[in-house]
Amino acid sequence: MKKVYLALAVAGVLAGCSSSDETTAKSVVPMTAPMTQPTAYQQALSKQLDVTKAPSENFDLTKWKINLPYPDDKPERRGKVMELSKDQLNNQVPAFSNPDWFFTDAKTGAMVFRVPNQAVTTPNSKNARTELRAMLADGYNDPKNNFVVASHTDAGSYGSVGGELSATLAVDWVSLSGNDAKSGAHATVIGQIHGSNNEPLKIIYRKLPNHEYGSVSWNYETNPTNKADRKDIKHDVFGHNKLSANDSNPEDGIRLGEVFSYDVSITNNVMHLTFKKNIGQSNQVVKVFDVDLSKPYPGEAKDTSYAQDWMYFKAGAYNQCNTGSSQCTNNGVDKGDYTQVSFFKLNLNQ
């Protein structure tokens, strides 16, 4: 069953890796949104970060690998999307960063993920990404890289039963171009749980160019036997997931540059989601959702659930705007054809 409520609380060696012309932002100043006034909470987070350090020196990334939106130059991965292993991301000297796509914000210390609208992608996607993937073991095909829920009949073969991913972040930018009738236009995924084939969780931020506020939502993708029967079940968190330019500005949403948080906790079989905005202020808003991953989603007869599936966490910026299905252009970051997300906190507990 899903439970929802609102509460008001008082309270580089590789750093200079070459990339193709269509994916490079070097010497080009990105189009940016007006600066939002940082809250006391955001300022406190920034004080814990060092603007002179690479992301892996400010954040614990020891259980993460990363994909970046340019071609890999390693012989064994030639022609594929750039990928850095846990070791390459964390133990390289000097520590890895990329001035275009993955770096530390010089003012806030945040870990910045930037992605163009079109670039080399992973095999099963049409969308570019700068995104972390949790790796609980070393061998890519090792089941212990992944987690399961308590109902799994072979849970001991996996790296964890459940786990928790929590993040405090701001979406700095989403693409200006795109067909607003397409859900991917003006949108980016900022956190995921990925299964062997489908995704029990995608957390999405979307903002239309003529709106001051964007919307945060999350999707549960059903896990049917027949791939053709897959469907996304959408849930609004802040704002509304399906808006067009003709719709009213979602004033209960989130501005570009505004800090908010999500927490994803898998305990036994239940995925427990907590979202917060206006953190630490008298008008703080909290929204909570629960989904039992060991059972079909209520009302979805073709959903087999994720009871016997393996899964892993992802976090970063997975740009949903592309030059195909969402009809976005790719004229460069200076034209607003990109997405950018800044993380002030990122914790993986597994």
C-alpha positions as semicolon CSV with decimal commas, in nm:
position;residue;x (nm);y (nm);z (nm)
1;M;0,000;0,000;0,000
2;K;0,112;0,353;-0,064
3;K;0,096;0,603;0,219
4;V;0,118;0,977;0,162
5;Y;0,107;1,264;0,406
6;L;0,219;1,621;0,445
7;A;0,367;1,768;0,758
8;L;0,471;2,117;0,853
9;A;0,772;2,116;1,083
10;V;0,905;2,393;1,298
11;A;1,208;2,333;1,309
12;G;4,298;1,491;-1,264
13;V;4,499;1,257;-1,453
14;L;4,173;1,219;-1,636
15;A;4,058;1,567;-1,548
16;G;4,162;1,687;-1,891
17;C;4,017;1,395;-2,087
18;S;3,936;1,500;-2,440
19;S;3,579;1,492;-2,561
20;S;3,408;1,546;-2,891
21;D;3,308;1,895;-3,003
22;E;2,939;1,824;-2,947
23;T;2,992;1,742;-2,581
24;T;3,258;1,989;-2,473
25;A;3,179;2,300;-2,274
26;K;3,536;2,424;-2,233
27;S;3,577;2,800;-2,267
28;V;3,200;2,831;-2,304
29;V;3,002;2,999;-2,028
30;P;2,680;2,806;-1,954
31;M;2,349;2,988;-1,948
32;T;2,248;3,002;-1,582
33;A;1,946;3,088;-1,371
34;P;1,941;3,390;-1,138
35;M;2,108;3,311;-0,807
36;T;1,871;3,217;-0,527
37;Q;1,943;3,351;-0,181
38;P;2,106;3,065;0,013
39;T;1,922;2,958;0,326
40;A;2,093;2,919;0,662
41;Y;2,073;2,543;0,611
42;Q;2,247;2,563;0,272
43;Q;2,516;2,791;0,413
44;A;2,578;2,544;0,695
45;L;2,619;2,262;0,443
46;S;2,861;2,467;0,234
47;K;3,078;2,533;0,540
48;Q;3,139;2,158;0,562
49;L;3,271;2,147;0,204
50;D;3,608;2,261;0,070
51;V;3,583;2,452;-0,260
52;T;3,946;2,363;-0,343
53;K;3,890;1,987;-0,331
54;A;3,763;1,741;-0,591
55;P;3,422;1,577;-0,533
56;S;3,569;1,253;-0,396
57;E;3,760;1,453;-0,135
58;N;3,443;1,620;-0,005
59;F;3,206;1,323;-0,036
60;D;3,237;0,952;0,040
61;L;3,230;0,804;-0,309
62;T;3,412;0,481;-0,219
63;K;3,111;0,267;-0,314
64;W;3,037;0,445;-0,641
65;K;3,152;0,436;-1,002
66;I;3,061;0,714;-1,246
67;N;2,954;0,751;-1,609
68;L;3,024;1,078;-1,792
69;P;2,888;1,220;-2,121
70;Y;3,190;1,173;-2,347
71;P;3,364;0,877;-2,513
72;D;3,587;0,654;-2,306
73;D;3,953;0,655;-2,411
74;K;4,050;0,328;-2,242
75;P;4,126;0,060;-2,507
76;E;3,888;-0,194;-2,352
77;R;3,603;0,060;-2,356
78;R;3,672;0,240;-2,681
79;G;3,348;0,364;-2,838
80;K;3,159;0,343;-2,510
81;V;3,054;0,610;-2,265
82;M;3,326;0,724;-2,024
83;E;3,326;0,519;-1,707
84;L;3,546;0,547;-1,401
85;S;3,561;0,258;-1,158
86;K;3,546;0,303;-0,781
87;D;3,924;0,295;-0,771
88;Q;3,968;0,547;-1,055
89;L;3,714;0,784;-0,904
90;N;3,854;0,771;-0,551
91;N;4,224;0,682;-0,563
92;Q;4,356;0,877;-0,859
93;V;4,626;1,140;-0,797
94;P;4,533;1,416;-0,838
95;A;4,173;1,338;-0,743
96;F;3,941;1,316;-1,043
97;S;3,725;1,601;-1,163
98;N;3,620;1,722;-1,506
99;P;3,579;2,098;-1,553
100;D;3,288;2,052;-1,792
101;W;3,078;1,774;-1,646
102;F;3,179;1,676;-1,289
103;F;3,343;1,922;-1,053
104;T;3,329;2,115;-0,727
105;D;3,138;2,444;-0,728
106;A;3,391;2,720;-0,662
107;K;3,149;2,914;-0,440
108;T;2,944;2,652;-0,256
109;G;3,165;2,342;-0,254
110;A;2,877;2,137;-0,394
111;M;2,943;1,832;-0,613
112;V;2,822;1,937;-0,959
113;F;2,685;1,702;-1,227
114;R;2,636;1,864;-1,570
115;V;2,502;1,693;-1,885
116;P;2,441;1,814;-2,244
117;N;2,121;1,730;-2,428
118;Q;2,299;1,492;-2,662
119;A;2,614;1,285;-2,608
120;V;2,737;0,928;-2,608
121;T;2,507;0,714;-2,392
122;T;2,501;0,380;-2,217
123;P;2,378;0,089;-2,437
124;N;2,013;0,079;-2,326
125;S;1,943;0,452;-2,313
126;K;1,899;0,745;-2,550
127;N;1,974;0,997;-2,275
128;A;2,311;1,130;-2,165
129;R;2,419;1,131;-1,803
130;T;2,675;1,227;-1,544
131;E;2,568;0,975;-1,286
132;L;2,701;0,763;-1,003
133;R;2,619;0,392;-0,978
134;A;2,653;0,213;-0,644
135;M;2,909;-0,070;-0,648
136;L;2,905;-0,277;-0,330
137;A;3,175;-0,516;-0,458
138;D;3,460;-0,500;-0,709
139;G;3,366;-0,730;-0,996
140;Y;3,100;-0,576;-1,220
141;N;2,912;-0,906;-1,261
142;D;2,938;-1,000;-0,895
143;P;2,589;-1,031;-0,741
144;K;2,731;-0,870;-0,428
145;N;2,742;-0,539;-0,618
146;N;2,366;-0,525;-0,580
147;F;2,100;-0,540;-0,310
148;V;1,772;-0,723;-0,270
149;V;1,469;-0,698;-0,045
150;A;1,413;-0,939;0,244
151;S;1,170;-1,157;0,046
152;H;1,442;-1,268;-0,198
153;T;1,495;-1,644;-0,166
154;D;1,873;-1,613;-0,217
155;A;1,935;-1,290;-0,029
156;G;2,267;-1,410;0,114
157;S;2,427;-1,406;-0,232
158;Y;2,387;-1,028;-0,262
159;G;2,573;-0,735;-0,115
160;S;2,295;-0,607;0,105
161;V;1,936;-0,659;0,208
162;G;1,792;-0,313;0,162
163;G;1,987;0,004;0,224
164;E;1,952;0,380;0,232
165;L;2,037;0,665;-0,004
166;S;1,996;1,022;0,115
167;A;2,074;1,344;-0,069
168;T;2,045;1,718;-0,025
169;L;2,069;1,898;-0,357
170;A;1,962;2,177;-0,588
171;V;1,877;2,151;-0,957
172;D;2,059;2,446;-1,110
173;W;1,937;2,410;-1,467
174;V;1,725;2,204;-1,705
175;S;1,710;2,238;-2,082
176;L;1,525;2,536;-2,228
177;S;1,452;2,350;-2,551
178;G;1,216;2,058;-2,603
179;N;0,854;1,973;-2,674
180;D;0,668;2,032;-2,348
181;A;0,414;1,767;-2,447
182;K;0,695;1,516;-2,390
183;S;0,767;1,424;-2,029
184;G;1,143;1,415;-2,088
185;A;1,160;1,775;-2,206
186;H;1,299;2,018;-1,945
187;A;1,359;1,727;-1,705
188;T;1,637;1,539;-1,529
189;V;1,648;1,230;-1,308
190;I;1,831;1,301;-0,981
191;G;1,813;0,962;-0,809
192;Q;1,718;0,605;-0,898
193;I;1,684;0,247;-0,793
194;H;1,752;0,030;-1,097
195;G;1,661;-0,337;-1,113
196;S;1,791;-0,604;-1,348
197;N;1,562;-0,466;-1,619
198;N;1,321;-0,211;-1,478
199;E;1,325;0,069;-1,223
200;P;1,121;0,068;-0,902
201;L;1,225;0,429;-0,847
202;K;1,311;0,734;-1,055
203;I;1,315;1,076;-0,886
204;I;1,257;1,351;-1,143
205;Y;1,282;1,729;-1,153
206;R;1,108;1,913;-1,439
207;K;1,065;2,286;-1,500
208;L;0,910;2,456;-1,800
209;P;1,096;2,762;-1,936
210;N;0,806;3,002;-1,871
211;H;0,754;2,883;-1,511
212;E;0,932;3,015;-1,204
213;Y;0,888;2,685;-1,021
214;G;0,969;2,331;-1,125
215;S;0,818;2,006;-1,005
216;V;0,960;1,705;-0,823
217;S;0,796;1,369;-0,883
218;W;0,885;1,002;-0,868
219;N;0,799;0,703;-1,083
220;Y;0,748;0,338;-0,997
221;E;0,800;0,123;-1,307
222;T;0,604;-0,201;-1,302
223;N;0,804;-0,521;-1,345
224;P;0,586;-0,744;-1,568
225;T;0,680;-1,071;-1,734
226;N;0,621;-0,918;-2,078
227;K;0,839;-0,613;-2,144
228;A;0,565;-0,458;-2,357
229;D;0,342;-0,436;-2,049
230;R;0,578;-0,207;-1,855
231;K;0,434;0,122;-1,733
232;D;0,540;0,412;-1,514
233;I;0,318;0,503;-1,221
234;K;0,377;0,870;-1,148
235;H;0,358;1,039;-0,809
236;D;0,370;1,414;-0,750
237;V;0,587;1,538;-0,464
238;F;0,625;1,914;-0,509
239;G;0,436;2,068;-0,801
240;H;0,285;1,854;-1,077
241;N;0,456;1,609;-1,311
242;K;0,251;1,669;-1,625
243;L;0,246;2,039;-1,709
244;S;0,264;2,231;-2,035
245;A;0,350;2,593;-2,106
246;N;-0,022;2,673;-2,095
247;D;-0,059;2,551;-1,736
248;S;-0,025;2,768;-1,428
249;N;0,307;2,805;-1,253
250;P;0,330;2,529;-0,984
251;E;0,387;2,756;-0,685
252;D;0,408;2,455;-0,453
253;G;0,711;2,341;-0,651
254;I;1,087;2,402;-0,638
255;R;1,282;2,684;-0,803
256;L;1,609;2,631;-0,988
257;G;1,887;2,659;-0,732
258;E;1,656;2,584;-0,438
259;V;1,783;2,321;-0,195
260;F;1,565;2,021;-0,110
261;S;1,627;1,663;-0,003
262;Y;1,524;1,305;-0,061
263;D;1,579;0,995;0,148
264;V;1,524;0,644;0,012
265;S;1,522;0,374;0,277
266;I;1,463;0,007;0,197
267;T;1,382;-0,180;0,517
268;N;1,283;-0,547;0,488
269;N;1,057;-0,523;0,181
270;V;0,935;-0,165;0,202
271;M;1,069;0,130;0,004
272;H;1,017;0,434;0,227
273;L;1,060;0,774;0,057
274;T;1,093;1,106;0,239
275;F;1,114;1,441;0,059
276;K;1,173;1,778;0,225
277;K;1,176;2,139;0,114
278;N;1,222;2,465;0,306
279;I;1,450;2,257;0,528
280;G;1,497;2,391;0,879
281;Q;1,246;2,672;0,830
282;S;0,909;2,725;0,996
283;N;0,736;2,639;0,667
284;Q;0,927;2,315;0,611
285;V;0,727;2,064;0,407
286;V;0,773;1,687;0,435
287;K;0,613;1,426;0,209
288;V;0,638;1,053;0,267
289;F;0,552;0,753;0,047
290;D;0,571;0,379;0,121
291;V;0,571;0,097;-0,136
292;D;0,611;-0,273;-0,060
293;L;0,853;-0,396;-0,328
294;S;0,779;-0,761;-0,250
295;K;0,422;-0,726;-0,376
296;P;0,267;-0,609;-0,704
297;Y;0,185;-0,240;-0,700
298;P;-0,179;-0,201;-0,587
299;G;-0,415;-0,231;-0,883
300;E;-0,144;-0,350;-1,125
301;A;-0,222;-0,714;-1,200
302;K;0,068;-0,754;-1,446
303;D;0,329;-0,630;-1,202
304;T;0,533;-0,923;-1,066
305;S;0,696;-0,694;-0,803
306;Y;1,068;-0,677;-0,722
307;A;1,058;-0,958;-0,465
308;Q;1,310;-1,174;-0,656
309;D;1,497;-0,901;-0,843
310;W;1,836;-0,744;-0,769
311;M;1,877;-0,366;-0,757
312;Y;2,125;-0,082;-0,714
313;F;2,116;0,289;-0,631
314;K;2,208;0,570;-0,871
315;A;2,248;0,945;-0,811
316;G;2,350;1,247;-1,016
317;A;2,207;1,401;-1,332
318;Y;2,045;1,176;-1,593
319;N;1,926;1,425;-1,854
320;Q;1,582;1,333;-1,991
321;C;1,604;1,588;-2,274
322;N;1,737;1,441;-2,601
323;T;1,723;1,537;-2,967
324;G;1,493;1,244;-3,045
325;S;1,185;1,163;-2,839
326;S;1,175;1,487;-2,639
327;Q;1,266;1,704;-2,942
328;C;1,535;1,903;-2,763
329;T;1,813;2,083;-2,945
330;N;2,183;2,045;-2,868
331;N;2,321;2,390;-2,943
332;G;2,550;2,407;-2,641
333;V;2,544;2,492;-2,274
334;D;2,565;2,863;-2,357
335;K;2,227;2,825;-2,532
336;G;2,072;2,649;-2,231
337;D;2,080;2,300;-2,384
338;Y;2,195;2,109;-2,077
339;T;2,105;2,009;-1,724
340;Q;2,299;2,068;-1,402
341;V;2,252;1,937;-1,048
342;S;2,450;2,031;-0,735
343;F;2,470;1,790;-0,440
344;F;2,544;1,931;-0,094
345;K;2,505;1,595;0,080
346;L;2,510;1,240;-0,056
347;N;2,514;0,940;0,176
348;L;2,489;0,571;0,089
349;N;2,433;0,329;0,374
350;Q;2,476;-0,029;0,258
